[in-house]
């Protein structure tokens, strides 16, 4: 490898991706590489512009920039039913929420758009959405329901405040019969063309890291307990419930999500998922 510039790898800081990243060390690659851990918005922008060459990003961000990106195989953050960290809290049943007001965080386009798809298509609803900081009490002070994701959702789920809690992964599965993919790993097309050996090594290293992470969750669980709280038993269940593969079933569920997002005008164009493979472009079966 004679690339003058280091290969830049994007890392999502959310807990749900830790099992894939925990055993991934850029320093062990055979070429200069650096990892950038950022909020999704910054990662998404970097992946699209090419300043970040390869890494994880939210499913919706991938869709919005899919013409510039290729998906890495065998890697995702998915759930086949309840996800436990994308939760809607409400005072009233779903049917009433569908015509009420929902406070949403601006931290995750994938989850907010999943909520919009479910409200419009599964419940024939037209709620009013208001953007708010991810604080359960403040959000519920001005809305009938609120959407929390990630660690905010997990912490709120530990408090029993009498709200009805709807898991969006569970609702999606119930309505479509498919699981939902929340994050994917991708490579910028230009980087794939210019640095094929680097991308191949990174892709293999991520799959290896995922395998090791799943086989030994103990250090990841300890880290989650220390950083966020909760019990080891909670985190063990949480991580084992998630799926980190990206097989045919995950791809079908994500294709359906993209199709609905396009139909509702949330995506500007239809998405054709294209997979990176060792020097070969293959179109994902639809």
C-alpha angles and dihedrals in degrees: 000000000000100000107143093206123061117251108251119220122196121221126195109220095210117117094236092071096048096099090061096044102038097085096032112107119178089201090066093059118103093240137045111286137159132197122224116201109198145147111279095255092060093044092049092051092047093049091050095047093042097241085116109049104194139356149093125321138163117278093241092050089052090052093050091054100028094126088065098041141064122206120239112229126244096018131104144113103243141150130207094213128335113026096189094215105065103067138163116209117201142170093212134044120276094260090061094042088057090069097034138071124290124193112213133187118239091221099090126039091180094059096039091051091046087055091049091050093049093046094048101038107026098035103024087230134150106196123174112248121212124187117232143162112269099264116128098208095045093045093050091048090071105027145050091235141001137207120224126180138192120353092352090058092046094051092046090050089059091060117076103216097155096255123140105248119209118190107213092206088055094046092049091050092047092051102039104022088232134107121241128239114212102177136020137188116240144168128221107250093230091052090049089054097044100037107031095150092049093049091049092052093047093048091051092046092053092050090048091048091050091052093050092044092054092046093053113028095158098096091043091050091050090051092050092049090050097044101038108012129231129110131302088240091057094051093044089056092042096054095040090052092058123083119221097184126096105209132146095288093051091047092050092051092048092047089055092050090051091048093052091045089054093047090053093048093247089121120045095214140023113266123233107191111221122190127216114226132171097302092323131105114213125180114228114244111251 
